[in-house]
Amino acid sequence: MSAVEERFGPYGGRYVPETLIAALDELTDAWAQARDDDAFGERLAQLHRDFIGRPTPLYRAGRLSERVGRTVYLKREDLAHTGAHKINNAIGQGLLAQRMGKLRVIAETGAGQHGVATATVCALLGLECVVYMGTEDIRRQRPNVERMGLLGAEVVPVEAGARTLKEAVSAAIRDWVANVETTHYVIGSVVGPAPFPALVRDLQRVIGDEAREQALAAEGALPARLIACVGGGSNSIGIFTPFVADEEVALIGVEAAGEGLESGRHGASLLAGRTGVLHGSLSAVIADEEGQILEAHSVSAGLDYPGVGPEHAQLRDSGRATYTAVTDAAALAAFGELSRLEGIVPALEPSHAIAWLLENGGGEGYDVLCLSGRGDKDLAEVMELTGA
Amino acid sequence: MPEATLTGVERIAVAFEAARSEGRAALMPYMMAGFPDHESSLAIAAAYADSGADLIELGVPFSDPLADGPTIHAAATAALGAGATLGSALEVCGSVSDRLPVVLMAYVNMVLAHGGAAEFARRAAAAGAAGAIVPDLPLGEAEEVRAALAAAGLALVPLVAPTTPPERRARICAVARGFVYVVSTVGTTGERAELPAALADLVAATKAESEVPVAVGFGISTPEQAAEVGRVADGAIVGSRLVRAAAEAGSPEAAAEAVGAFLRETRVALAG
């Protein structure tokens, strides 16, 4: 039984109230046992195949390749059930909650994708589901709110602060502190106290495991670059992880530059943040010189978060991954461009990765870009912003 | 003034011992520095010292206080909005620290962001603080901060929760300095109508394992509840109830009067 990491270099840890420590220990033990348990693995693999529709395709995007002057494959997480990679994590944690006998599940959501994925899994497994969501995100992601209700989840509006993802996570953690003996918290990204960053990475690496095999089969060589957007960082860690040992593969994480890094209104924790603690782990955070966490900003609700997973901070420091950022305007343009080039409407989150690719074409080798979700949820917001 | 030669750890011990010699538990009111504004919080600190507090727990406002319920969360947000900083919180500490021991309640980001734990300890000691409670720094993460505070003569006060397994509770008690903070209920801070029936057993078990006093906080909202806690524990911490009183007062004078009246009544109940 291998250990579940608590630290990634200096980052990670468990900066949470004492009340939660016993539950984090229980979760660590449960995951260490479950991931080595053949029956658990078979059940997860069966649900990957029959419920989520895995493996998702690795699609050679011909017109996009032509546009950027190099071969580009899209890892089609937008085709996963519920429309994004979030289901990979939710289904694994749902099974784990069931295994621990915790029949009440809570989650936070920003874009609504993780909330929908968790509500879906709770319906599948017969678990009670409560989702915390900021009222600003409820406004801009209305279809997902309606889907969660349809699936039987209770959506609790969060009014604090900027009424987005950070406050939703805080509200979920407070619920967990109060109900920890009966409740499992399905955190939506590779953030939070240990073991969550390692647990969520383990559940999302299926993206990279599939992509590596599919890419080798298609091209007979590894890609030159992997490109993924980074908010909390779960789709990017998921696709990066199986390639970390392949030094020749560049790992490129694209953060939200919002209205520009110098504007102060962005979601680029790794590029423009400080080292600090948010939601239970030490990582890169957007904070002032007093250590107060600042509000993030991004046109995409899923990247509108002032923290990032601790393993990304380690990959940044070691230089193994390269992080960059793309503005709201560039992401919105890429949203439209991919739709017209490929007949694929991307979510605003991976539109950031597409936007970076559009500016960084040409050269040797080929790329794999993680298309982490589909854009149906964003249509109303994009129409409003672009006046289309 | 003999206290001036004592370390923070020693001042906390003296305060608990003084209450014990009077046959009662120590009274430790909580307040949020800078709430509702800086002037009011200076008046509230003075009122605490005037109205029977044995020690003060002084909250340093933080943007994302995960251990706190709505009352203290809102107070932190308001204090930051009114311009509170670590520096202004330490001014509140310094205004009253020669009268009674002040224990800072600071989230770990506040401890680390200002040049690291050693620098935080230096500044806290310079403001006369006796110790610190860091509610998001559990056993396993706390060594560096505990050592930095200890080097400045300050106590790192650890928390024990109802969910803490006995074996872990013993390890927490073994490294406790100042006192052990027992969290009464599974949940965040805030007023509660009743304290859990199992609290007396938790306090007794903690006292059996701890060489320093054991104080109870979270949920104590009335003088009667404080007295109930005082029958089993060495100290009672009252937080959200007093923060609400400060919030509802219209001026620094009114806030000082409201919290003072509550503390005098609680002090009588503890002596009962």
Interface residues (C-beta under 8 A of the other chain):
Chain A: G13 R14 Y15 V16 P17 E18 T19 L20 I21 A22 A23 A160 G161 K166 S170 I173 R174 V177 A178 N179 V180 E181 R274 T275 G276 V277 L278 H279 G280 A287 E289 E290 G291 Q292 I293 L294
Chain B: F62 S63 D64 L66 A67 G69 H73 T77 L80 T85 L86 Y107 V108 N109 M110 L112 A113 H114 P135 D136 L137 P138 L139 G140 E141 P158 L159 V160 A161 P162 T163 T164 P165 R168 I172 V183 V186 G187 T188
